[in-house]
């Protein structure tokens, strides 16, 4: 299934909302809508630079359904937990 620009916008909006809810506002978030093999979404975190790149897949594969809001929440939780490692 191909994801749309509207899906990507939902992902961005939800990620920012969760970033705020989780108190992770010290990070600058950047977003990419790119092909990711075998993933719905992915997050790259630079703890020293306080930046995060949240990536949303353009093609999740046949028969699979993406929920951009859930994917964004999942990646925001990765950001929260990354502070522990």
N, C-alpha and C positions, 0 to 999 in steps of 0.2 A: 504494500500500500504506500502510495506517495503521500507525504505530508504537505500541507498547503502553507501559504504565507500566513493565513489566518490562524492555523495551528501553531506556527512559529510565534506569532504575536501573543497568543494565549500562553505559550510556554514562557516567554519573556516576562509578561505581566505577572504570572503566578510565581516565577522565580523571585522577582523583586519583592512581591508581597511576602513570601516566606523568608526571604533575607531580612526584611524588616521585622517580621514577627519573631524571628529567632535572635534578633539583636546583632546581626552580622553587617551592620551598616558601615563598618570601617573598610570593607572591601569594595573596590570599584569593579563592577560587573560588566563584562563584554559578552556579546552573544554571536553565535555562528549557526547558520542553517546549512549543514553539510552532510555528505554521505558518511555514515559510520557503520562499519561492518559488524553486524550482530548486536547492535546496541540501539536502544531508543534515544538515549541522551548520554552525555558525558560531561564531566567538569574537570578542568585543570585549575589548580590552585597554586598561587605564588604567595606563600605566607610572608616572606620578607617584603615583597612589594605590595602586599595587601590588594592583590588583584585576582579575579577569577574569570575564567573563560567558560561559559556554559554553552555547550554545543547540542543542537537538536537535529536528529536524523531526518534527511530528506526522503528516505525510502526505507521503511521498516520491514518490508518483505510481505509476500503474499499471505493472506489469511490472518495477519496480525492486526491488532487494533491499538492505536496509540491514544493515550489520554494525556494531552500536553500538561494539564494542571498537575496530574499525579507524577509525571516525569519530572517536572520542575521541583515539586516538593521533595522527591527522592534525591535530586542533585543538591538541593539546598541543605538537606540533612547530611549529605557527604561533606559539604563545606563546614557545617557545624562540628562534625565528628573529626574532621582533619586536624582540628586544633588540639586533639588529644594525642596525636601521634608525633 
